[in-house]
């Protein structure tokens, strides 16, 4: 996976009581040709510091809408992860491809 567009674009605010998918659009290319990444394993990390080092990686899933691919993770009570109200998180997405395993900052998630 040579290229992943849209890095750092996400800026979302959700209620700590809300259970919903956090979606990150993934436009991938290999050798200049559009690539469907949905066969790759996708995981998410939510950090309060600008580094995913030592983060817990959580299972994500894929959604394709009108040919656009989204990595997603269920956030909220009884979701994949419950985040703390009053915190701002950096959302990290890791796509396990072969041989590359890109880890990208997808943007900011504020929990109120």
Backbone bond lengths (Angstrom), bond angles and torsions (degrees), N, CA, C in turn:
res aa  C-N    CA-C-N  psi(-1)  N-CA   C-N-CA  omega(-1)  CA-C   N-CA-C  phi
1 X - - - 1.456 - - 1.517 106.33 -
2 X 1.292 116.50 102.16 1.458 120.71 -174.97 1.521 113.57 -79.31
3 X 1.301 117.06 -36.78 1.461 119.07 -170.99 1.517 109.94 -137.64
4 X 1.322 114.99 139.56 1.454 120.65 175.82 1.504 106.10 -135.58
5 X 1.309 116.02 112.12 1.464 121.06 -176.21 1.523 110.69 -87.93
6 X 1.312 115.93 159.97 1.462 121.00 174.65 1.513 114.05 89.59
7 X 1.312 117.37 12.37 1.454 120.99 -177.82 1.528 111.28 -59.42
8 X 1.341 116.04 129.99 1.450 121.92 174.84 1.516 116.09 75.71
9 X 1.323 118.06 7.76 1.468 121.98 -175.38 1.528 114.33 -76.75
10 X 1.325 118.06 -26.56 1.453 121.02 -172.15 1.533 111.55 -69.97
11 X 1.324 115.88 133.62 1.465 122.78 171.47 1.519 105.79 -141.84
12 X 1.322 115.82 101.56 1.461 121.87 -175.22 1.523 110.71 -124.15
13 X 1.319 115.72 152.38 1.456 122.71 171.79 1.520 107.19 -129.50
14 X 1.337 116.66 129.90 1.459 120.61 177.00 1.524 109.54 -133.87
15 X 1.315 115.54 158.55 1.457 121.94 173.67 1.522 108.89 -77.75
16 X 1.319 117.15 144.57 1.462 121.67 175.73 1.522 111.01 -64.10
17 X 1.327 117.45 -18.59 1.466 121.88 179.89 1.523 112.54 -88.35
18 X 1.320 116.69 -11.24 1.462 122.13 -176.80 1.524 110.92 -82.14
19 X 1.334 116.39 141.53 1.458 122.08 172.16 1.527 106.42 -116.46
20 X 1.345 116.27 112.62 1.458 119.88 -176.08 1.518 110.96 -157.19
21 X 1.347 114.71 161.63 1.454 119.92 176.26 1.523 110.45 -76.47
22 X 1.317 115.15 136.00 1.453 121.83 165.88 1.519 104.66 -95.58
23 X 1.319 116.75 120.49 1.467 121.75 -174.89 1.526 110.61 -112.19
24 X 1.321 114.88 138.36 1.458 121.99 178.78 1.528 107.51 -127.33
25 X 1.327 116.23 120.32 1.463 120.62 179.80 1.526 108.95 -71.52
26 X 1.328 115.08 133.12 1.466 121.09 -179.92 1.522 108.41 -122.93
27 X 1.329 116.39 115.75 1.460 123.77 172.54 1.513 106.36 -109.69
28 X 1.318 117.04 107.54 1.460 120.75 -175.53 1.520 110.94 -111.06
29 X 1.337 115.13 148.69 1.466 121.72 177.12 1.519 109.74 -135.08
30 X 1.327 115.49 145.69 1.463 123.17 170.43 1.515 106.83 -126.90
31 X 1.315 116.65 123.11 1.473 122.18 179.98 1.519 111.92 52.89
32 X 1.343 116.62 37.66 1.453 121.50 177.04 1.516 115.06 80.01
33 X 1.326 117.48 5.04 1.465 122.04 -179.14 1.524 108.89 -112.80
34 X 1.331 116.66 134.57 1.464 121.11 178.27 1.522 110.16 -55.79
35 X 1.311 115.18 136.92 1.460 123.02 -173.90 1.527 109.31 -125.50
36 X 1.323 117.86 136.46 1.465 123.34 176.11 1.527 108.10 -88.13
37 X 1.347 118.37 108.04 1.463 121.13 -175.19 1.527 114.49 -83.93
38 X 1.328 118.19 0.36 1.465 120.29 -169.99 1.529 114.61 -68.27
39 X 1.330 117.60 -8.46 1.456 120.29 174.11 1.521 112.29 -86.47
40 X 1.331 116.57 -5.92 1.462 122.10 -179.57 1.531 110.66 -91.69
41 X 1.318 115.55 153.03 1.467 120.92 175.49 1.521 108.60 -74.50
42 X 1.331 116.43 132.80 1.463 121.20 178.55 1.528 109.17 -121.41
43 X 1.345 115.75 134.81 1.461 121.41 177.36 1.527 109.42 -134.00
44 X 1.326 115.71 159.16 1.463 123.20 -177.46 1.520 110.27 -125.29
45 X 1.322 115.31 150.34 1.467 122.25 169.50 1.524 107.06 -135.04
46 X 1.320 115.94 145.91 1.467 122.92 179.96 1.518 106.86 -124.09
47 X 1.339 116.49 113.70 1.464 120.10 -176.82 1.523 110.64 -122.17
48 X 1.321 115.11 156.25 1.470 120.41 174.92 1.522 110.75 -100.01
49 X 1.309 116.56 2.17 1.463 122.97 175.44 1.524 108.40 -122.87
50 X 1.325 116.07 160.38 1.462 120.27 -174.59 1.533 112.71 -84.51
51 X 1.342 115.38 52.07 1.454 120.39 176.78 1.530 109.00 -160.61
52 X 1.320 117.43 137.59 1.462 119.26 175.98 1.536 113.09 -89.11
53 X 1.336 117.84 3.54 1.463 121.01 -179.11 1.530 109.21 -61.51
54 X 1.318 116.24 125.97 1.461 121.71 179.65 1.521 114.31 80.54
55 X 1.327 117.55 2.29 1.462 121.14 -178.74 1.523 111.18 -72.25
56 X 1.315 115.55 155.34 1.452 121.79 172.47 1.521 108.06 -87.20
57 X 1.333 116.73 125.15 1.466 121.35 -179.43 1.521 109.20 -94.81
58 X 1.316 115.24 130.45 1.467 123.19 -174.62 1.524 110.47 -114.32
59 X 1.316 116.13 144.89 1.466 121.38 -178.19 1.526 111.22 -62.23
60 X 1.305 114.54 135.57 1.453 121.83 173.50 1.514 109.36 -116.90
61 X 1.310 115.91 174.11 1.450 122.26 176.38 1.520 107.88 -133.41
62 X 1.319 115.93 174.35 1.465 122.05 179.12 1.515 110.35 -113.91
63 X 1.310 114.56 149.55 1.463 122.24 172.88 1.533 106.37 -137.48
64 X 1.327 116.46 134.94 1.458 121.00 176.65 1.519 108.24 -119.18
65 X 1.332 116.18 124.86 1.455 122.66 -179.48 1.523 108.13 -128.09
66 X 1.317 116.46 119.65 1.466 121.61 179.88 1.525 112.59 49.62
67 X 1.328 116.43 41.68 1.455 121.40 177.77 1.519 115.42 81.10
68 X 1.339 117.67 -2.42 1.468 121.40 177.31 1.528 108.79 -97.74
69 X 1.333 116.01 139.68 1.466 121.90 -175.36 1.526 110.45 -105.18
70 X 1.325 115.23 133.89 1.457 122.15 179.42 1.522 109.58 -127.14
71 X 1.336 116.10 128.95 1.456 121.60 167.68 1.525 105.15 -83.86
72 X 1.331 117.14 141.85 1.463 118.43 -177.74 1.525 111.44 -145.25
73 X 1.336 114.35 154.83 1.456 122.21 179.29 1.529 107.77 -143.55
74 X 1.329 116.76 133.86 1.463 121.82 -179.71 1.536 109.61 -80.07
75 X 1.327 115.44 118.78 1.459 122.08 -177.23 1.525 108.95 -114.66
76 X 1.324 116.99 138.20 1.452 121.71 175.68 1.514 111.56 127.59
77 X 1.333 116.65 178.61 1.458 121.09 -179.02 1.534 111.17 -53.79
78 X 1.329 116.44 129.04 1.468 124.09 -178.67 1.530 112.38 64.75
79 X 1.333 117.29 16.86 1.459 121.24 174.49 1.524 109.52 -92.23
80 X 1.318 116.63 -164.86 1.459 120.84 176.95 1.520 110.51 -66.90
81 X 1.337 115.98 -33.15 1.460 121.13 178.09 1.532 108.75 -147.44
82 X 1.337 115.80 141.15 1.465 122.06 173.99 1.524 106.86 -108.98
83 X 1.335 116.11 121.10 1.463 121.26 -177.48 1.521 110.30 -101.39
84 X 1.319 116.39 157.12 1.464 123.19 -172.54 1.532 111.26 -87.32
85 X 1.327 116.18 130.07 1.462 122.01 176.40 1.520 109.81 -59.82
86 X 1.322 116.14 141.26 1.451 121.96 179.25 1.520 113.72 91.89
87 X 1.318 117.38 -5.42 1.466 120.82 179.59 1.521 111.18 -102.58
88 X 1.314 114.97 151.19 1.454 122.43 171.72 1.517 106.79 -111.83
89 X 1.318 116.11 128.32 1.459 121.91 -175.42 1.520 111.04 -113.33
90 X 1.310 115.10 146.57 1.460 121.22 168.06 1.522 105.46 -93.91
91 X 1.326 115.84 128.34 1.457 121.50 -178.35 1.532 108.26 -95.65
92 X 1.325 115.64 124.79 1.460 122.46 178.85 1.517 108.59 -113.04
93 X 1.321 115.83 139.24 1.461 121.28 177.26 1.527 108.04 -123.51
94 X 1.336 115.06 131.59 1.462 121.25 177.32 1.528 108.27 -119.07
95 X 1.330 115.30 127.22 1.461 120.69 178.16 1.519 107.57 -115.47
96 X 1.330 115.75 118.87 1.456 120.55 -178.27 1.521 108.61 -90.50
97 X 1.319 114.62 103.79 1.450 123.68 179.62 1.527 106.45 -114.31
98 X 1.300 118.58 -173.50 1.456 120.43 178.18 1.524 109.50 -134.06
99 X 1.308 118.45 119.34 1.461 128.52 9.20 1.525 113.19 -93.55
100 X 1.336 118.47 -6.69 1.466 120.45 -174.51 1.528 112.14 -83.01
101 X 1.335 114.77 150.99 1.467 122.68 173.88 1.528 106.46 -136.96
102 X 1.347 116.84 79.52 1.463 118.90 -178.16 1.528 112.13 -72.37
103 X 1.322 115.00 141.38 1.466 123.16 173.15 1.519 105.69 -121.92
104 X 1.331 115.82 119.39 1.456 120.39 -174.10 1.526 111.27 -125.19
105 X 1.321 114.20 145.38 1.460 122.05 171.90 1.530 106.13 -78.38
106 X 1.328 116.69 113.68 1.462 121.02 -177.42 1.523 112.68 -87.61
107 X 1.341 117.18 -17.09 1.459 120.20 179.17 1.520 112.18 137.29
108 X 1.317 114.39 -157.76 1.474 122.48 -170.99 1.529 110.94 -114.04
109 X 1.332 115.79 138.12 1.459 122.72 173.91 1.526 107.79 -125.62
110 X 1.318 116.44 116.86 1.458 121.66 177.27 1.526 108.22 -99.80
111 X 1.324 116.40 131.31 1.465 122.03 179.90 1.518 108.02 -110.39
112 X 1.326 116.43 122.61 1.477 120.72 -178.07 1.515 110.67 -117.34
